[in-house]
Amino acid sequence: MAIYETEEEQVEALKRWWKENGRSTITGVIVGIVIIVGWNIWQDYKQNQALQASALYAQLLNAQNEGNLESAEKIAERIQDQFGGTAYNDYAGLFDAKIKVQQGDLAAAQQSLEAVAKKGSDEIAQVARLGLIRIFLAKGEYEQGLQMIAEAKYSDGFSGAYEELKGDLYVALDRLGEARTAYQAALRSGHKSPLLQFKLDDITEAEIIVNQ
């Protein structure tokens, strides 16, 4: 640090420093303030978006519970249109797919599920993919369902659900041995499904009859 003998030297040194660095200092302060204010505004905006989406999602649940599918469908579409940056968008997509299935529009349900599967969080995306596989099963597109399962990346928590669906697809293809293996794998994973054991028993009974 420089040592100045007189007060005048200190003043002159301060003037020189300010002349060389003053503008950048002011700019840095302004930028810092803008960043802080901008961040606070963004956080407030996100919070407000989440609150609005949450309120609409509650309306969606009420409409569905009351059996008002038309209203539920409109609310789900509104959430997806206006609140794409929130998690409620993905939930609404799943509900929209469910409504489309109830209306018998499997193609529209498939579109909704594909959108969620692409951009949803890991867990929600897995739920959407499982829904897509069920759509393939319902449409008779069994090989497409098996291909999606083969390409899927999922945690152990979803392995049982995928194995059960794999078994369902193999049954539809009359590949009972592979179906039995898939159902057994689902059981070993600890997958809780009320029909899983019945499906396995039916396959065993069918194989016994065939082999008699």
VENNORNOR-V605490 format. One line per field, one symbol per residue. ss: DSSP state (@ for helix, = for strand, . for the rest). psi: psi as a letter, one per 40 degrees, with the letter a starting at -180 (. if undefined). burial: b if it has 9 or more other C-alpha atoms within 8 Angstrom, else e. Layout:
# VENNORNOR-V605490
ss = ???
psi = ???
burial = ???
This chain:
# VENNORNOR-V605490
ss = ......@@@@@@@@@@@@@@@@@@@@@@@@@@@@@@@@@@@@@@@@@@@@@@@@@@@@@@@@@@@...@@@@@@@@@@@@@@....@@@@@@@@@@@@@@@@...@@@@@@@@@@@@@@..@@@@@@@@@@@@@@@@@@..@@@@@@@@@@....@@@@@@@@@@@@@@@@@...@@@@@@@@@@@@@.......@@@@@@@@@@@@@@@@.
psi = hihhdiddddddddddddddeddddddddddddddddddddddddddddddddddddddddddddeegddddddddddddddfdeiddddddddddddddddeegdddddddddddddeiidddddddddddddddddeegdddddddddeihiideeddddddddddddddefgdddddddddddddeehhhdeddddddddddddddde.
burial = eeeeeeeebbeeeeeebbeeebbeeeeeeeeeeeeeeeeeeeeeeeeebbeebbebbebbbebbeeebbebbbebbbbbbeebbebebbbbbbbbbbbbbbeeebbebbbbbbbbbbeebeeebbbbbbbbbbbbbbeeebbeebbebbeeeeeeeebbbbbbbbbbbbbbeeebbebbbbbbbbbbebebeeeebeebbeebbeebeeeee
